[in-house]
Amino acid sequence: MKGRVFVIGLGLIGGSLALCIKKEHPEAVIAGFDINSEQARLAKMLGVIDEIVENINDGAMDTDLIIIAAPVNETKEIIQLLSKLPLHPEVIVTDTGSTKRRIVESAASLRLKGITFIGGHPMAGSHKSGVSAAKEILFENAFYLLTPDDDVEAAAVARLKDWLLGTNAKFLTMTPENHDYLTGIVSHFPHIIAASIVRQTEKLAEAESLIPRLAAGGFRDITRIASSSPEMWKDILLHNRETLIDLLNQWQDEMNGVKLLLEKENSDEIFAYFKRAKQFRDDLPQKEKGAIPAFYDLYVDVPDYPGVISEITGYLAKEKISITNIRILETREDINGVLVISFQTEEDRQKAEKCIGNYSRFATSIGF
């Protein structure tokens, strides 16, 4: 497709979408704006965008597609600004926010002017941020949720999908209300639970100094999402407050039920509780990308000699296998340390396991 695309917000998501569009539609011109001018300069230098624009007003003129890749509160403000501009009548405006109902409601100002707005939510991410972390493969096989209003023509939705074809994502169309309910269950609510576990552990650690040391390893893994941006999650929770209040009420009932099982010391029902949970969890799709980005870790026994970590990463670099994170899980005298290497995809993890050979001990592919 030919045309002009304007990306507002040149972080991980906006930058990755720009790369996907450039790959699939090389004749399109991609302009970008970011409130952080250094991010915009970097995006141009890395070839993520073709042009830097100084402000939203200039970038939005004579544009075929406008992508708002900004936090949800800023997205609403940007929509209001766009509604006051003489946009191209055939332009499609979309966003990438994690909540949809309030954003789609705010887009009424665009619809009143005959401008098509289609809510969007690419369900992919990374522990890294910024345009330097942008990747063409970020959305591959991930769900990309679209929430067009009832009056949006099917042809417009199809045109947006054509623009986003290079994401190689799986498009699903639903109402904004259904989107917020589903993502509330499988994404927003788990973030609250992870943060609450960490907060409770922090309070208990005030009286027991060993807790932070023992809370490494698996505890860090199951609470990894608690390290997400506090500013972003503040806004998401407030945008989806009604759904989350209802889910928290259900959670309190669930925990009261567990408490009752413990009080009664009901061994059979406790066993059944965990068995049902295990069965449901084990039956979840293993190769689907869900609402919360999965991580793919390889655990490597590290012999104790100088340069061993550089040696291992050198093997990966030689095979052009990209890593997203690396850390030492444990180092004890006379015992091999364990190096944890994280990858973007399961394919990369498997390639790394073969590449490293005898070093690799075991691997995990986990999504929270």
MARBALUM-358203 format. One line per 8 residues: for each residue x, y, z of C-alpha. Coordinates in Angstrom, 3 decimals, always signed. Example, Ala and Ser with C-alpha at 12.3 -4.5 7.8 and 13.67 -1.06 7.14 Angstrom:
2
+12.300/-4.500/+7.800; +13.670/-1.060/+7.140 .
END
This chain:
368
+0.000/+0.000/+0.000; +1.094/+3.536/-0.751; +0.274/+6.426/+1.536; +1.376/+8.333/+4.580; +1.354/+6.934/+8.120; +1.757/+9.087/+11.221; +2.862/+7.390/+14.445; +2.336/+9.368/+17.653 .
+4.535/+7.896/+20.366; +7.811/+6.272/+19.326; +8.340/+3.769/+22.109; +8.453/-0.013/+21.938; +4.913/-0.419/+20.540; +4.832/+2.575/+18.206; +8.322/+1.852/+16.922; +7.580/-1.832/+16.350 .
+4.378/-1.015/+14.438; +6.315/+1.440/+12.279; +8.868/-1.279/+11.467; +6.107/-3.754/+10.591; +4.438/-1.263/+8.257; +7.760/-0.371/+6.582; +8.470/-4.068/+6.005; +5.075/-4.829/+4.431 .
+4.522/-1.481/+2.675; +7.942/-0.172/+1.611; +6.391/+2.533/-0.570; +4.568/+4.130/+2.376; +6.050/+7.171/+4.101; +6.119/+6.953/+7.885; +6.280/+10.130/+9.929; +6.709/+10.110/+13.688 .
+6.292/+12.345/+16.702; +7.308/+11.792/+20.287; +7.096/+14.174/+23.212; +10.704/+13.153/+23.883; +12.618/+14.667/+20.948; +15.574/+12.361/+21.604; +13.334/+9.315/+21.033; +12.167/+10.803/+17.743 .
+15.763/+11.521/+16.680; +16.763/+7.965/+17.570; +13.791/+6.548/+15.639; +14.903/+8.423/+12.521; +18.548/+7.388/+12.997; +17.558/+3.706/+13.367; +15.361/+3.848/+10.273; +12.171/+3.193/+12.217 .
+10.533/+6.265/+10.673; +11.215/+8.276/+7.532; +10.421/+11.733/+8.872; +10.351/+13.522/+12.211; +7.528/+16.017/+12.714; +7.713/+18.736/+15.327; +4.098/+18.582/+16.488; +0.911/+16.556/+16.119 .
-0.863/+19.237/+14.102; +1.702/+19.105/+11.289; +2.035/+15.312/+11.321; -1.700/+14.661/+11.097; -2.250/+16.651/+7.905; -2.884/+14.679/+4.680; -2.270/+11.367/+6.425; -3.897/+8.024/+5.562 .
-3.342/+6.314/+8.913; -2.730/+7.790/+12.363; -1.514/+5.444/+15.104; -1.651/+6.750/+18.670; +0.853/+4.703/+20.668; +0.640/+6.592/+23.933; -0.554/+5.962/+27.516; -4.340/+5.784/+27.814 .
-4.835/+9.189/+29.425; -2.640/+10.923/+26.843; -4.478/+9.033/+24.106; -7.764/+10.664/+25.090; -6.139/+14.107/+24.980; -4.585/+13.400/+21.567; -7.958/+12.276/+20.206; -9.510/+15.562/+21.317 .
-6.701/+17.479/+19.616; -7.132/+15.516/+16.373; -10.877/+16.180/+16.387; -10.138/+19.900/+16.016; -7.911/+19.485/+12.950; -8.925/+19.382/+9.263; -7.935/+15.751/+8.784; -8.094/+13.886/+5.478 .
-11.687/+12.561/+5.202; -10.499/+9.016/+4.450; -7.996/+8.829/+7.308; -8.206/+5.999/+9.839; -7.261/+6.816/+13.420; -6.360/+3.958/+15.757; -4.674/+3.527/+19.130; -2.767/+0.825/+21.010 .
-4.147/+1.278/+24.521; -4.755/-1.522/+27.026; -8.267/-0.278/+27.818; -10.878/+0.549/+25.229; -14.310/+1.656/+26.475; -13.357/+5.137/+27.640; -11.031/+5.713/+24.710; -13.693/+4.717/+22.171 .
-16.202/+6.954/+23.976; -13.786/+9.884/+23.728; -13.457/+9.225/+19.979; -17.070/+10.345/+19.513; -15.612/+13.778/+18.753; -13.865/+12.284/+15.699; -16.938/+10.372/+14.547; -19.018/+13.565/+14.661 .
-16.669/+14.959/+12.015; -16.934/+11.830/+9.882; -13.484/+10.526/+10.839; -13.090/+6.770/+11.312; -11.689/+5.676/+14.655; -10.955/+1.999/+15.325; -9.733/+1.078/+18.781; -6.755/-1.263/+18.764 .
-4.754/-3.265/+21.299; -1.727/-5.290/+20.149; -1.245/-7.797/+22.961; +2.523/-7.983/+22.965; +5.319/-6.304/+24.813; +8.729/-6.671/+26.373; +10.532/-5.909/+29.604; +12.492/-3.364/+27.539 .
+11.119/+0.014/+26.511; +11.916/+2.782/+24.061; +12.311/+2.821/+20.305; +15.709/+1.100/+20.517; +13.851/-2.043/+21.685; +11.426/-1.979/+18.718; +11.280/-5.210/+16.686; +9.537/-6.330/+13.507 .
+8.672/-9.651/+15.165; +7.197/-8.222/+18.369; +3.587/-8.939/+17.391; +4.146/-12.169/+15.465; +1.384/-14.677/+16.363; +0.142/-12.333/+19.101; -3.508/-11.351/+19.376; -4.321/-7.904/+18.028 .
-7.725/-6.803/+19.336; -9.802/-4.325/+17.336; -12.859/-2.574/+18.770; -14.664/-0.728/+15.963; -17.901/+1.044/+16.789; -21.106/-0.248/+15.214; -21.083/+2.519/+12.601; -17.560/+1.726/+11.339 .
-17.709/+0.172/+7.880; -16.238/-3.300/+7.388; -14.132/-1.911/+4.529; -12.382/+0.461/+6.953; -11.564/-2.388/+9.345; -10.207/-4.401/+6.405; -8.071/-1.428/+5.332; -6.601/-1.104/+8.834 .
-5.785/-4.820/+8.848; -4.043/-4.381/+5.482; -1.883/-1.617/+6.918; -1.012/-3.858/+9.877; -0.469/-7.021/+7.838; +3.264/-6.955/+8.550; +2.662/-7.550/+12.255; +1.746/-11.178/+11.458 .
-0.665/-10.882/+14.379; -3.983/-12.646/+14.895; -6.774/-10.074/+14.618; -9.866/-10.390/+16.792; -12.805/-7.972/+16.661; -14.969/-7.300/+19.715; -16.848/-4.569/+21.526; -14.904/-2.138/+23.745 .
-16.835/-3.409/+26.779; -15.974/-7.037/+26.043; -12.352/-6.083/+25.494; -12.079/-4.431/+28.908; -13.769/-7.366/+30.616; -11.515/-9.983/+29.000; -8.258/-8.067/+29.430; -9.316/-7.211/+32.968 .
-9.441/-10.929/+33.764; -6.279/-12.108/+32.014; -4.037/-9.036/+32.290; -5.101/-6.166/+34.534; -6.242/-8.293/+37.469; -3.094/-10.493/+37.519; -0.979/-7.335/+37.686; -2.879/-6.282/+40.807 .
-2.371/-9.711/+42.394; +1.357/-9.740/+41.587; +1.786/-6.261/+43.072; -0.207/-7.231/+46.180; +1.963/-10.319/+46.764; +5.090/-8.167/+46.555; +3.613/-5.518/+48.850; +2.641/-8.104/+51.476 .
+6.094/-9.681/+51.279; +7.705/-6.262/+51.680; +5.709/-5.608/+54.851; +6.574/-9.009/+56.305; +10.239/-8.456/+55.458; +10.365/-5.560/+57.926; +10.257/-8.113/+60.740; +12.194/-10.922/+59.036 .
+15.413/-9.993/+57.258; +15.802/-13.357/+55.496; +12.690/-12.855/+53.347; +14.307/-10.732/+50.587; +17.104/-13.290/+50.205; +14.686/-16.224/+50.048; +12.358/-14.367/+47.673; +14.793/-14.671/+44.772 .
+14.465/-17.213/+41.960; +10.932/-18.497/+41.559; +9.375/-15.722/+43.641; +10.878/-13.119/+41.333; +9.594/-15.029/+38.317; +5.970/-15.376/+39.444; +5.862/-11.676/+40.413; +7.782/-10.395/+37.380 .
+4.861/-8.336/+36.102; +4.889/-6.298/+39.330; +7.911/-4.525/+37.820; +5.752/-2.899/+35.137; +5.419/+0.871/+34.878; +3.511/+2.257/+37.925; +2.331/+5.272/+35.915; +0.934/+3.115/+33.120 .
-0.847/+0.725/+35.485; -2.324/+3.547/+37.541; -4.057/+4.819/+34.409; -5.123/+1.364/+33.203; -6.712/+0.497/+36.557; -8.617/+3.774/+36.714; -9.868/+3.305/+33.140; -11.109/-0.204/+33.908 .
-12.124/+0.335/+37.519; -15.649/-1.107/+37.323; -14.454/-4.447/+35.931; -11.576/-4.648/+38.399; -13.724/-3.840/+41.435; -16.026/-6.712/+40.448; -13.056/-9.069/+39.958; -11.571/-8.065/+43.315 .
-14.876/-8.840/+45.024; -14.838/-12.288/+43.384; -11.203/-12.747/+44.453; -12.074/-11.965/+48.052; -14.786/-14.642/+47.895; -12.249/-17.073/+46.432; -9.720/-16.377/+49.202; -12.410/-16.668/+51.870 .
-13.213/-20.093/+50.450; -9.558/-21.151/+50.727; -9.412/-19.776/+54.251; -12.463/-21.859/+55.154; -10.824/-25.014/+53.753; -7.793/-24.379/+55.963; -9.897/-23.687/+59.030; -11.754/-26.970/+58.517 .
-8.486/-28.781/+57.692; -10.352/-30.409/+54.833; -7.570/-32.406/+53.158; -9.706/-33.807/+50.310; -11.120/-30.425/+49.296; -7.716/-28.735/+49.489; -6.336/-31.452/+47.203; -9.294/-31.005/+44.836 .
-8.785/-27.215/+44.829; -5.200/-27.507/+43.621; -6.031/-30.363/+41.256; -8.713/-28.302/+39.484; -6.352/-25.348/+39.227; -3.586/-27.559/+37.833; -5.911/-29.137/+35.272; -7.189/-25.786/+33.979 .
-3.695/-24.310/+33.865; -2.227/-27.365/+32.109; -4.978/-27.245/+29.482; -4.227/-23.643/+28.522; -2.757/-23.209/+25.006; +1.022/-23.501/+25.195; +1.986/-21.862/+21.911; -0.423/-18.939/+21.938 .
+0.715/-15.448/+22.857; -1.722/-14.215/+25.476; -2.489/-10.920/+27.171; +0.711/-10.906/+29.206; +3.949/-11.375/+27.270; +5.574/-14.731/+27.861; +9.237/-15.082/+28.616; +11.483/-17.823/+27.362 .
+14.324/-18.649/+29.736; +17.305/-20.940/+29.395; +19.107/-21.991/+32.575; +22.810/-22.551/+32.031; +25.335/-24.097/+34.423; +28.273/-21.717/+34.558; +31.711/-23.209/+35.366; +33.890/-21.012/+37.539 .
+36.576/-19.585/+35.257; +37.215/-16.076/+33.901; +35.372/-15.102/+30.735; +32.868/-17.949/+30.739; +29.841/-15.643/+30.405; +31.423/-13.835/+27.456; +32.203/-17.233/+25.941; +28.564/-18.356/+26.190 .
+27.108/-15.120/+24.839; +29.720/-15.209/+22.087; +28.360/-18.543/+20.874; +24.876/-17.005/+20.722; +26.130/-13.916/+18.895; +27.898/-16.099/+16.335; +24.578/-17.798/+15.554; +22.812/-14.396/+15.507 .
+20.507/-15.371/+18.384; +19.179/-12.278/+20.125; +18.805/-12.263/+23.912; +16.493/-9.961/+25.853; +17.903/-10.367/+29.358; +20.652/-12.130/+31.253; +21.238/-12.610/+34.981; +23.031/-14.880/+37.446 .
+20.594/-16.827/+39.574; +23.066/-18.099/+42.142; +26.799/-18.193/+42.748; +28.213/-20.315/+45.572; +31.727/-21.429/+46.275; +32.666/-24.772/+44.665; +29.255/-24.957/+42.972; +28.457/-23.869/+39.417 .
+26.478/-20.655/+39.164; +23.300/-20.629/+37.113; +23.023/-18.169/+34.266; +19.453/-17.308/+33.228; +19.222/-16.115/+29.620; +15.891/-14.780/+28.334; +14.802/-14.796/+24.698; +12.086/-13.091/+22.689 .
+10.642/-16.289/+21.213; +10.461/-20.014/+21.914; +12.266/-20.635/+18.623; +15.233/-18.527/+19.759; +15.335/-20.366/+23.092; +15.423/-23.744/+21.354; +18.145/-22.587/+18.948; +20.179/-21.312/+21.899 .
+19.800/-24.606/+23.745; +21.291/-26.467/+20.771; +23.963/-23.836/+20.274; +25.238/-23.860/+23.854; +25.134/-27.651/+24.041; +26.494/-29.123/+27.248; +26.235/-25.838/+29.121; +22.430/-25.735/+29.064 .
+20.775/-27.528/+31.955; +17.065/-26.924/+31.564; +14.734/-24.420/+30.006; +11.386/-22.866/+30.691; +8.760/-21.193/+28.599; +6.447/-19.301/+30.890; +3.746/-16.680/+30.474; +2.172/-14.790/+33.364 .
END
